[in-house]
Every structure is written in structure tokens, then in C-alpha cells.
């Protein structure tokens, strides 16, 4: 089985896993053969990637750290919860508003505990989120991804259950303030001007101002929203604090936040490949980001998971069969097409071997 971009699928390809709607309803079951009509309908539903079964990927098992059903549910919980908290912010503190807020926080806590259970039951590594992307708003999917990465990092830091739940809630809500930023600024295809950038930066303070007033949410969660753009050298925002003045939770969140942001497609810029995103983080080790958190992140996130279809710089196409933590971005690949794009008898190439150092992954579009 392998993960491919829907644009690369042709009629007759068999699904390796069922496809779910944004609301968690099964659209197509595992084993269904795709037709041109199915492919068109899936694209209309903002589904960009699918798992398929074919001869080229025989014997490749994909282990997802978190089931797609839970990811769908979590995305919807984030969307509805953030909108609820933001809506109640503009009202007087009525008894009804308090009940709704309390219910929302409990829902957040439950979904995060479900995510944490999945990660603790599969304690080895977290596969980069190579799942079907179905939600139009990157704010909600980004919040979910940051939550999962942060939870994995918190576990690797040896934090207590209480601390992990706090950082999880902080990650879920870290971008709450963005829903008050004008959509034309959030989705602007070009570079933001000075005034627009200031409005964008205001989301950290806006999120903090809302969350610190919610009695059901610990104050440290509000500080996750406030500090996730602060940097070790003091060049972050909104307050420009540095070093140990930045909360440990925010140091974790900043790594997860930037990695997911730069490796995700946006209207204003293409996504970086995962190994490029990792290199960007490490270029800021000790200045922008906490070095300990970067090392932990590198050793617990498989950025090119098994079953991912990739293209090499010499034109060959292959499928990742093994990930190497000693050599980030250089997995073992089953080559299925030659430099001319012709199907061949598969064979494996280990990019981490000395003789293959000139080779590199240049496309992994199912992740973008």
C-alpha cells in the first residue's frame, strides 16, 4: 500500500483504505476501484491524497500513529470549539455562556486524551501526518498537527500526564486569535505589508486575552497562545522575551508550530519538503529554538513515513520502505519507475548509504 496524490490516480486504481468525509462519514470503502467520476467528486470535496493498493507497493505496511477517524473528529472539535469560545468572548458572562464554555473545554480535553492514548500505545515514533487532507481551513488542521507534534514531544520530555494535557490544550488553542484576523490577510497570496503583518502578529495577544478570561482553562494554556512566537534570542513576538523567560511549553510549541507551517502548502507560498523544514529548524538551534527540543523532535518524528511516494533528483520514482533516524531525510526507497518515467521491476535504494549521497528527494506531493 502507498499514499499518492489524487491528481496522480487513474480510473481502475484500488483504494487501500476507506475515505471519510469531514464529518466522519465513509465516502468510499477500502478495495473500491476508483472511476473518473469518483476522482472528480473527491476533488470537489477537497480530498487531495488517498491510499492505494497496487503491485508496486505489495508488502509495504503503513502504520498510522493516529486513526483517520480520530483525526477527522479532532479537526471538527477544534473548529467548533474555537468558534464557540470566540463567540462567547464578545458576550456578557451569563450562566449559559459559562455552561457552553465548560462543555467546550471538556470536549477539547476528551479529544486530546484520545490522541495521547494513541501516541502512548505506539511509543516508538510518530509518522509525519501523511493522511487524507479534507478541511479547507488551514487554521484548524494546523492546530491539530501542532497538537499531535507537541504531545509527542511532551511525552519524550518525560512530562507528567497533567503537564502533557496542559500543553495539549495550549496547542489546540494556540492560534485562537487568528479567527479575528481578516481572511484577506490570512489568505493573501503575496507578501504582507507592514500594517497587515502587525495585524497578523496581533493574534498571539488576542488569543491570550480571550483564554485568560476563561475560568475553565489554566492560565498556562493562555500563555501557550501568547508565547508560541517568542524566540530564544528575544527576536520573537509579541513581547520579545528570551531564554528562560519563555515558558517550557512555548519552547515545545514553537518547534511544532514552525515545522508544520513551513511543510504545509499555503496560498502565499509552496510547502517545503520535510527534510528542508527540519534543516530550517536546526539552522535556528540555540538562537530561535531550544536545541534540546529540536533533537527530541528529530528523533521521534518520521518525516518520510513508509508508503510515501517520492521522486528523486535523477527523475526516478519510488516508495519509502524504511526510515533512518540516523540520517533524516534519507530513507530506503523502492524504485518503481526509471529516469524516463517507465515502470520497471522494483529494486531498493538506501539514500543513507555513502554511495548514494548525491541523490535526494525532490518531491513528496502527497504530504503537501
C-alpha positions in Angstrom: 0.0 0.0 0.0 1.2 3.6 -0.6 0.0 7.2 -0.3 -0.4 9.2 -3.5 -1.8 12.5 -4.6 -5.3 12.2 -6.0 -4.2 14.0 -9.2 -1.9 11.1 -10.0 -4.7 8.5 -9.7 -6.3 6.9 -12.8 -9.5 5.0 -13.2 -9.2 1.4 -12.0 -6.9 2.0 -9.1 -7.9 0.2 -5.9 -8.3 2.0 -2.6 -6.0 0.8 0.1 -8.1 2.4 2.9 -11.6 3.8 3.2 -12.1 7.5 2.6 -14.0 9.6 5.1 -15.8 12.9 4.8 -15.1 15.9 7.0 -17.9 14.7 9.3 -16.5 11.2 9.6 -18.9 9.5 7.2 -17.5 6.8 4.9 -17.4 8.0 1.3 -15.7 5.1 -0.4 -14.7 1.8 1.3 -11.4 0.1 1.2 -11.0 -2.0 -2.0 -13.2 0.3 -4.1 -11.9 0.8 -7.7 -11.7 4.5 -8.5 -13.5 5.8 -11.5 -13.1 9.2 -13.2 -16.4 10.2 -11.6 -15.3 9.2 -8.1 -12.0 11.1 -8.6 -13.8 14.2 -9.7 -16.2 14.0 -6.7 -13.4 13.5 -4.2 -11.6 16.6 -5.6 -14.8 18.6 -5.2 -14.8 17.5 -1.5 -11.3 18.9 -1.0 -9.7 15.4 -0.7 -6.2 15.5 -2.1 -4.5 12.3 -1.2 -5.5 8.6 -1.0 -4.0 5.3 0.0 -3.9 2.8 -2.9 -3.0 -0.8 -3.3 -1.0 -1.8 -6.4 1.6 -4.3 -7.4 4.4 -1.8 -7.0 3.6 -1.4 -3.3 3.0 -5.0 -2.4 4.3 -5.9 1.1 4.5 -2.3 2.3 2.6 -1.9 5.5 1.6 1.6 6.7 1.2 2.1 10.4 -0.7 5.3 11.3 0.0 6.6 14.8 -3.5 8.1 14.9 -6.5 6.7 13.0 -8.0 8.9 10.3 -11.4 8.7 12.1 -9.9 10.3 15.2 -8.2 13.0 13.1 -11.5 13.9 11.5 -13.2 14.1 14.8 -10.5 16.2 16.3 -10.5 18.7 13.4 -14.2 19.2 13.9 -13.9 19.6 17.6 -11.2 22.2 17.1 -13.2 24.1 14.6 -16.5 24.1 16.6 -14.7 24.7 19.9 -12.6 27.7 18.8 -15.6 29.3 17.2 -17.6 28.7 20.4 -15.0 30.3 22.7 -14.5 33.2 20.3 -18.3 33.8 20.1 -18.7 33.7 23.9 -15.9 36.2 24.3 -18.0 39.0 23.0 -20.9 38.3 25.3 -21.6 39.1 28.9 -20.5 36.3 31.3 -24.0 34.7 31.5 -24.7 31.4 33.1 -25.5 29.9 29.7 -22.2 31.1 28.3 -20.3 29.6 31.3 -22.0 26.2 30.7 -21.2 26.3 27.0 -17.6 27.2 27.6 -17.2 24.4 30.2 -18.7 21.9 27.8 -16.3 23.0 25.1 -13.3 22.7 27.3 -14.4 19.2 28.4 -14.7 18.2 24.7 -11.2 19.5 24.0 -9.8 17.5 26.9 -11.5 14.3 25.8 -10.3 14.5 22.2 -6.7 15.3 23.4 -6.8 12.3 25.8 -7.8 10.1 22.9 -4.8 11.5 20.8 -2.5 11.0 23.8 -3.7 7.4 24.2 -2.8 6.6 20.6 0.7 8.1 21.0 1.4 6.3 24.3 0.2 3.0 22.9 2.6 3.4 20.0 5.6 4.8 21.8 8.3 4.3 19.2 7.9 7.1 16.7 5.3 9.4 15.2 4.8 9.2 11.4 4.6 12.5 9.8 0.9 13.2 9.2 0.5 11.5 5.8 -3.3 11.4 5.9 -6.1 12.4 3.7 -6.5 16.2 4.0 -10.1 17.2 3.9 -10.6 20.5 5.6 -10.4 23.8 3.8 -9.3 25.9 6.7 -5.5 25.5 7.4 -6.1 27.1 10.9 -7.9 24.1 12.2 -5.7 21.4 10.5 -2.6 23.3 11.6 -3.8 23.4 15.2 -4.4 19.6 15.1 -1.0 18.9 13.7 0.8 21.2 16.2 -1.2 19.4 19.0 0.0 16.0 17.9 3.6 17.0 17.4 3.6 18.8 20.8 2.1 15.9 22.6 4.7 13.6 21.2 7.4 16.0 22.3 5.9 16.4 25.7 5.9 12.6 26.1 9.6 12.4 25.0 10.4 15.1 27.6 9.1 12.8 30.3 6.4 15.3 31.4 3.6 14.3 33.7 0.1 13.5 32.5 -1.1 16.8 33.8 1.6 18.7 32.0 1.0 16.9 28.8 -2.7 17.7 29.0 -1.9 21.3 29.6 0.4 21.6 26.6 -2.1 19.7 24.5 -4.9 22.1 25.4 -2.5 25.0 24.8 -1.6 23.6 21.3 -5.2 23.1 20.4 -5.9 26.7 21.2 -2.6 28.4 20.3 -4.0 30.0 17.2 -7.3 31.0 18.6 -6.6 34.7 17.9 -6.3 34.1 14.1 -10.1 33.9 13.7 -10.1 37.6 14.5 -7.6 38.3 11.7 -9.2 39.3 8.4 -9.4 36.4 5.9 -7.9 38.6 3.2 -4.8 38.9 5.4 -4.7 35.2 6.4 -5.1 34.1 2.8 -3.2 36.8 1.0 -1.3 35.2 -1.9 1.5 37.8 -1.7 3.8 39.3 0.9 2.1 41.1 3.8 2.8 44.8 4.1 3.8 46.4 7.4 0.3 47.1 8.6 -1.0 43.7 7.6 1.9 42.0 9.3 1.2 43.8 12.5 -2.4 42.6 12.4 -1.2 39.1 11.8 1.2 39.3 14.8 -1.6 40.5 17.0 -3.2 37.0 17.0 -0.9 35.9 19.9 -2.1 38.7 22.2 -5.7 38.3 21.1 -5.7 34.6 21.9 -4.1 35.2 25.3 -6.6 38.0 26.1 -9.5 35.6 25.4 -8.2 32.5 27.1 -7.0 34.2 30.3 -10.7 35.1 31.0 -12.0 31.6 30.6 -12.0 30.2 34.2 -12.1 26.6 33.0 -8.8 27.0 31.2 -5.5 27.1 33.2 -3.6 30.3 32.8 -0.6 28.4 31.4 -2.7 27.4 28.4 -3.3 31.1 27.7 0.5 31.6 27.8 0.9 29.0 25.1 -1.2 31.2 22.8 0.8 34.3 23.9 4.4 32.9 23.7 4.4 30.4 20.8 6.1 33.0 18.5 8.7 34.1 21.1 12.3 33.1 20.3 15.3 32.1 22.4 17.3 35.2 21.3 14.5 37.6 22.1 13.6 38.3 18.4 10.1 36.9 18.6 6.8 38.5 19.4 4.6 39.9 21.0 6.9 40.7 23.9 10.4 39.9 22.7 11.2 37.8 25.8 14.2 35.5 25.6 15.8 32.3 27.1 14.4 31.0 30.3 11.7 33.7 30.4 9.9 31.7 27.7 7.7 29.0 29.2 8.9 25.4 28.5 5.5 24.7 26.9 6.0 27.5 24.4 9.5 26.2 23.5 7.9 22.9 22.5 5.1 24.6 20.7 7.4 26.9 18.7 9.2 23.9 17.2 5.9 22.1 16.3 4.3 25.3 15.0 7.1 26.3 12.6 7.7 22.8 11.3 4.1 22.2 10.4 3.7 25.7 9.0 6.7 25.5 6.6 5.9 22.0 5.4 2.3 22.8 4.6 1.0 24.4 1.4 -0.3 27.9 1.7 -1.8 30.2 -0.9 1.1 32.6 -0.5 3.9 30.0 -0.8 4.6 26.4 -1.6 5.4 23.9 1.1 9.0 22.9 1.9 9.9 19.2 1.8 10.0 17.7 5.3 13.8 17.4 5.4 14.1 21.0 4.3 11.8 22.0 7.1 13.9 20.1 9.6 17.1 21.8 8.3 15.4 25.2 8.7 14.6 24.4 12.3 18.2 23.3 13.1 19.6 26.4 11.4 17.9 28.3 14.3 19.2 25.9 17.0 20.1 27.9 20.2 19.0 31.2 18.7 15.4 30.8 17.7 14.6 27.3 19.0 15.6 25.3 22.1 18.3 22.8 21.0 17.0 20.0 23.3 13.5 20.2 21.8 15.0 20.1 18.2 17.0 16.9 19.0 13.9 15.2 20.5 11.8 16.3 17.6 14.3 14.9 15.1 14.4 11.5 16.9 10.6 11.0 17.3 9.1 12.2 14.1 9.4 10.0 10.9 9.3 12.8 8.3 9.2 10.4 5.3 7.0 7.5 6.5 6.7 4.1 4.9 4.3 4.0 2.0 5.0 7.6 0.9 5.6 8.0 -2.9 8.6 10.2 -3.6 10.6 11.4 -6.6 14.4 11.6 -6.7 16.6 14.3 -8.3 17.5 12.0 -11.1 13.9 11.5 -12.1 13.3 8.1 -10.6 10.0 7.4 -8.7 9.8 5.2 -5.6 8.1 4.3 -2.4 9.6 4.7 1.1 10.1 1.3 2.7 12.3 2.2 5.7 13.1 5.3 7.7 16.5 6.0 9.2 16.7 8.3 12.2 20.5 8.5 12.0 20.0 10.1 8.5 17.0 12.4 8.5 15.5 12.8 5.0 17.4 9.8 3.5 15.1 6.7 3.8 15.3 3.5 1.9 13.2 3.7 -1.3 11.7 1.0 -3.5 12.3 2.3 -7.1 9.3 1.7 -9.3 9.9 4.0 -12.3 13.1 4.8 -14.1 14.5 8.3 -15.0 12.3 8.3 -18.1 9.1 7.6 -16.1 8.8 4.0 -17.3 7.6 1.2 -15.0 10.4 -1.2 -14.1 11.0 -4.3 -11.9 11.2 -2.7 -8.4 14.5 -2.6 -6.5 15.6 -0.7 -3.4 18.0 2.2 -2.9 19.2 3.3 0.6 19.7 7.0 0.4 21.7 6.9 3.7 24.5 4.9 2.1 27.7 6.8 1.2 27.4 5.9 -2.4 24.0 7.5 -2.7 24.8 10.9 -1.2 24.2 12.7 -4.4 20.7 11.5 -4.5 17.9 13.4 -2.8 14.1 13.6 -2.6 12.7 16.5 -4.6 9.0 15.7 -4.5 6.7 14.2 -1.9 3.5 15.9 -3.0 1.1 13.6 -1.0 2.4 15.4 2.1 1.8 18.9 0.7 
